[in-house]
Amino acid sequence: MKARFAGAFLAALGLVGGALAAPTPCDRLAAYARKLPDSAWASGDKALAPAVNFHTLRSAEPRSTEASPFEKTLAKLPKVRSATDADEYNNVSVDHLDGTDLYAFSTVQGTLHCQTTAFLRVQPGGPVRLVHGPSSGDDDPCWTTSGAFARAFGQPVYVVHDGLFPTAVTASLTMTPWAGARWAAACRVTLKFRADYALTERHCGDAATCAAAGHIARAVALAYNRAREGGGDGAGFTYGPSRAGHAEAVKSFLAAQDSPSTWTPDFPAFGREPADEHPISYGGFALFPLTLEGRDLVGAIGHEGVGWREGAETLFAVYILKDGSLTPLAGFVFERSLAGLTSATVGPATAAR
């Protein structure tokens, strides 16, 4: 009798433990991601869309037809405008968690595209109450990070999506379930990818140099991006040995520019396309000595972009330094793609990077 009681008691404990250990939305999403074929990641973490359906934010500005009249009225409330740092010139977006009394009003401002969100609970005929948002570890997401309501495997959640930077191979989704009247514990799934780089354009001003550089161009692009993916800023990148005197000449040339930390050369297309077709971002830009078939040349590498903003394409160019100026000889463009998932890990929500 005692044995049967003890067995039943242990079984009950197991059920309780099982309930406590029920998989989180992040556990389920990580398992889903691991089962996807490599080819699914060609569209990036959009491959997760069947599992996590994000809401589309709707404009709540007075002239917009996207939001309902009720939502526009809420967006104009002083408490909402104050909580989102909004004024009449800011575009306020509204998001409603289906089947609940929970609303989110957001503005995106500044060059970093930082999102500020106010959460409201609005019951029919009742007061409009500002409530705390989820503890996602990133209250004001910026740039490639943004927050929105979603359904994760049908469960209502708020997701802070930290998307892929052009120099990164990780993305994360921090999910906080809405438990009907409160936020449940947040969790984070982090995805790590393998990136590949394919040559899409080749521009030649000097045939011999272009041919020699073509033999190493992809290796240079891979080495540069691997260094960036490993946490380097790219600015100190070099490739291969070079004479000390030539290395010093390249360093002196860069230092002599009006704004050396923000200067980049024109990418050489030799008149085949507009000069501004491939602007080089100064974020992570590297100018380095390069020896090709015994010639002292100059390599330049970075990502296409405007100012500090970087795009996904890698630009590699070769010049010759003479009389204090660079003469372009060759240019190569590489397009980045995701070759597959290397890991999907789950942990508690922490401060975002």
C-alpha positions in Angstrom: 0.0 0.0 0.0 2.8 2.4 1.0 4.7 1.4 -2.1 1.7 2.1 -4.3 1.2 5.5 -2.6 4.8 6.4 -3.0 4.7 5.5 -6.7 1.5 7.6 -7.2 3.2 10.5 -5.4 6.3 10.3 -7.5 4.1 10.1 -10.6 2.3 13.2 -9.5 5.6 15.0 -9.0 6.6 14.0 -12.5 3.4 15.5 -13.9 4.0 18.7 -12.0 7.6 18.8 -13.2 6.5 18.1 -16.7 4.0 21.0 -16.6 6.7 23.3 -15.2 9.1 22.2 -18.0 6.5 22.7 -20.8 8.3 23.9 -23.9 8.4 27.7 -24.3 7.6 29.4 -27.6 11.4 29.7 -28.0 11.9 26.0 -27.5 9.3 25.2 -30.2 10.8 27.8 -32.6 14.3 26.5 -32.1 13.1 23.0 -32.8 11.3 24.2 -35.9 14.3 26.1 -37.2 16.6 23.1 -36.8 14.4 21.0 -39.0 14.4 23.4 -41.9 16.6 22.6 -44.9 19.5 24.8 -45.7 17.7 26.1 -48.8 14.9 27.5 -46.6 17.3 30.2 -45.3 17.8 31.9 -48.7 15.2 34.4 -47.5 16.9 34.8 -44.1 14.9 34.4 -40.9 11.8 35.1 -42.9 11.8 31.3 -43.1 10.3 31.4 -39.7 7.1 33.1 -40.9 4.9 29.9 -40.9 5.7 29.5 -37.2 5.7 33.2 -36.0 3.2 35.4 -37.7 4.0 39.0 -37.1 1.3 41.7 -37.1 1.5 44.4 -39.7 1.7 47.8 -38.0 -0.9 50.3 -39.1 -0.6 54.0 -39.3 -2.7 55.9 -36.8 -2.2 59.3 -38.3 -5.5 61.3 -38.8 -5.4 61.1 -42.6 -4.6 57.4 -42.7 -7.2 54.8 -43.6 -5.2 51.9 -42.1 -6.2 52.3 -38.4 -9.8 52.4 -37.2 -11.4 55.6 -35.9 -11.2 54.3 -32.4 -7.5 53.5 -32.7 -6.8 57.0 -34.1 -8.5 58.5 -31.1 -6.4 56.5 -28.8 -3.2 57.5 -30.7 -4.0 61.2 -30.1 -4.3 60.8 -26.3 -1.8 63.0 -24.4 -0.6 60.0 -22.4 0.1 58.1 -25.6 1.9 61.0 -27.2 3.9 61.6 -24.1 4.9 57.9 -23.6 6.0 57.5 -27.3 7.7 60.9 -27.5 5.4 61.7 -30.4 4.4 65.1 -31.7 2.2 66.1 -34.7 5.0 65.4 -37.1 5.7 61.8 -35.9 4.0 58.9 -37.6 2.3 56.8 -34.8 1.7 53.1 -35.6 -0.9 51.0 -33.9 -0.9 47.2 -33.1 -3.7 45.3 -31.5 -3.3 41.9 -30.1 -6.3 40.0 -31.5 -8.9 38.8 -29.0 -7.5 40.9 -26.1 -7.9 44.4 -24.8 -4.1 45.1 -25.3 -2.9 47.7 -27.8 0.6 49.0 -28.6 1.4 52.4 -30.1 4.9 53.1 -31.5 7.0 55.7 -33.1 10.3 55.2 -34.9 12.7 58.2 -34.8 16.2 59.3 -35.4 19.0 58.1 -37.7 19.2 54.8 -35.7 15.4 54.2 -36.3 14.8 53.7 -32.6 11.3 52.4 -31.7 9.4 53.7 -28.7 6.3 51.9 -27.7 3.4 52.5 -25.3 1.2 49.6 -24.2 -2.5 50.2 -23.3 -5.3 48.1 -22.0 -8.7 49.4 -23.2 -11.9 47.7 -22.0 -15.2 48.6 -23.6 -16.7 51.5 -21.6 -13.8 51.4 -19.2 -10.7 53.6 -18.6 -7.7 53.6 -20.9 -4.7 52.4 -18.9 -1.0 52.6 -19.7 0.6 49.3 -18.7 4.1 48.1 -18.5 5.6 46.5 -21.6 7.3 43.1 -21.6 10.7 42.7 -20.0 12.4 41.8 -23.3 15.8 43.2 -22.4 15.5 45.9 -25.1 12.9 48.5 -24.3 13.8 50.8 -27.2 14.9 48.7 -30.1 16.9 50.4 -32.8 18.1 49.9 -36.4 17.5 46.2 -37.4 15.7 45.5 -34.1 12.0 46.1 -33.8 9.0 44.9 -31.7 5.5 43.8 -32.6 2.7 41.5 -31.6 2.7 38.1 -33.1 1.3 34.6 -32.9 3.9 32.0 -32.2 2.4 28.6 -32.9 -0.9 30.2 -32.3 0.1 31.7 -28.9 -0.2 35.5 -28.5 3.3 37.0 -27.9 5.2 40.2 -28.2 8.3 39.7 -30.2 11.5 41.8 -30.3 13.2 40.7 -33.5 16.9 41.4 -33.7 17.5 40.9 -37.4 20.7 40.2 -39.3 23.2 42.9 -39.7 25.2 42.7 -43.0 28.3 42.0 -40.9 26.7 39.5 -38.5 25.6 35.8 -38.7 23.3 35.9 -35.8 19.7 36.9 -35.3 17.4 36.6 -32.3 13.8 36.7 -31.4 12.8 37.6 -27.8 9.3 36.4 -27.2 7.1 37.4 -24.2 3.7 35.5 -24.1 0.6 37.4 -23.0 -1.2 35.3 -20.4 -4.6 37.1 -20.6 -4.0 39.7 -17.9 -0.2 39.9 -17.6 3.1 39.1 -19.3 4.6 35.7 -18.8 8.3 35.1 -18.6 10.3 36.1 -21.7 12.7 33.8 -23.6 15.1 34.3 -26.4 16.0 32.1 -29.3 19.3 32.9 -31.0 20.0 31.7 -34.5 23.5 31.4 -36.0 24.1 31.0 -39.7 26.7 30.2 -42.3 27.2 33.0 -44.8 28.5 32.6 -48.3 29.6 35.3 -50.9 29.1 35.1 -54.6 30.8 37.3 -57.2 28.1 39.3 -59.0 30.1 42.0 -60.7 33.7 42.4 -62.1 35.0 45.7 -63.4 38.4 46.0 -65.1 40.4 49.0 -65.8 43.7 47.1 -66.2 43.3 43.6 -67.6 46.5 42.1 -66.1 45.8 43.5 -62.6 42.1 42.6 -62.8 43.0 39.0 -63.7 45.5 38.7 -60.9 43.1 40.2 -58.4 40.3 38.0 -59.7 42.2 34.9 -58.4 42.1 36.2 -54.8 39.0 38.4 -54.8 36.7 35.9 -53.2 39.3 34.8 -50.7 39.7 38.4 -49.7 36.0 38.9 -49.3 35.6 35.8 -47.2 38.6 36.7 -45.0 37.2 40.2 -44.4 33.7 39.1 -43.6 34.9 36.3 -41.4 36.9 38.8 -39.4 33.8 41.0 -39.1 31.6 38.1 -38.1 34.1 37.3 -35.4 33.7 40.7 -33.8 36.3 42.8 -35.6 35.4 46.2 -36.9 37.1 45.6 -40.2 39.1 48.8 -40.2 42.4 47.0 -39.5 41.9 44.3 -42.1 45.0 43.3 -44.2 45.6 40.5 -46.7 48.9 38.9 -47.4 52.4 40.2 -46.8 53.7 43.6 -48.0 56.8 45.7 -47.9 57.1 47.8 -44.7 57.7 50.9 -46.7 54.6 50.4 -48.9 52.5 49.7 -45.9 53.6 53.0 -44.3 52.9 54.9 -47.5 49.3 53.5 -47.6 48.9 54.4 -43.9 50.2 57.9 -44.5 47.9 58.4 -47.5 44.8 57.5 -45.5 45.8 59.8 -42.6 46.2 62.7 -45.1 42.5 62.6 -46.2 40.3 65.4 -44.9 38.3 63.0 -42.7 40.2 59.8 -42.6 37.8 58.0 -40.3 34.9 58.7 -42.7 36.6 58.8 -46.0 36.2 56.1 -48.7 37.3 56.1 -52.3 34.9 55.9 -55.3 34.3 52.3 -56.3 35.7 51.7 -59.8 33.1 50.8 -62.4 35.0 52.5 -65.3 32.0 54.2 -66.7 29.8 51.1 -67.0 27.3 52.4 -64.5 26.6 55.6 -62.5 29.5 56.6 -60.2 27.2 56.4 -57.2 25.9 52.9 -58.0 28.1 51.3 -55.3 28.9 53.8 -52.6 31.3 52.4 -49.9 30.2 52.8 -46.3 32.9 54.0 -44.0 31.7 51.6 -41.3 34.3 48.9 -41.1 36.1 50.2 -44.3 39.7 49.0 -44.8 42.4 50.4 -47.0 45.4 48.1 -47.0 48.7 47.4 -48.9 48.4 44.6 -51.4 51.1 42.8 -53.3 50.0 41.2 -56.6 52.6 39.5 -58.8 55.4 41.6 -57.2 53.6 45.0 -57.7 52.9 47.3 -54.8 49.2 48.0 -55.0 46.4 49.1 -52.6 43.3 47.1 -51.7 40.1 48.6 -50.4 37.2 46.6 -49.0 34.0 47.4 -47.2 30.2 47.1 -47.5 28.1 49.0 -49.9 26.2 51.7 -47.9 25.7 55.3 -47.1 27.8 56.9 -44.3 28.0 54.5 -41.4 25.0 52.4 -42.7 26.1 49.2 -44.2 24.4 47.0 -46.8 24.8 43.4 -47.6 27.1 43.6 -50.7 30.8 43.5 -50.2 32.9 45.8 -52.4 36.6 45.0 -53.1 38.7 47.3 -55.2 42.3 47.5 -56.3 44.2 50.7 -56.9 47.8 51.9 -57.5 49.1 54.7 -55.3 51.1 57.2 -57.2 52.0 60.9 -56.5 49.6 61.0 -53.5 46.5 59.7 -55.3 44.8 56.5 -56.1 44.3 55.3 -59.6 41.6 52.5 -59.9 42.5 49.2 -61.6 39.8 46.7 -60.7 36.6 46.4 -58.8 34.6 43.3 -57.5 31.1 43.1 -56.0 30.0 40.1 -53.8 26.5 39.3 -52.8 25.9 37.7 -49.5 23.6 34.7 -48.9 22.8 32.5 -46.0 24.1 29.0 -46.7 22.4 27.3 -43.7 21.8 27.3 -40.0 24.6 26.3 -37.6 22.7 26.5 -34.3 19.5 27.5 -32.7 19.8 28.1 -28.9 17.3 29.1 -26.3 17.9 31.1 -23.1 16.3 33.7 -20.9 15.8 37.3 -22.2 18.9 39.4 -21.5 20.0 42.9 -22.5 20.2 43.1 -26.2 23.4 43.8 -28.0 
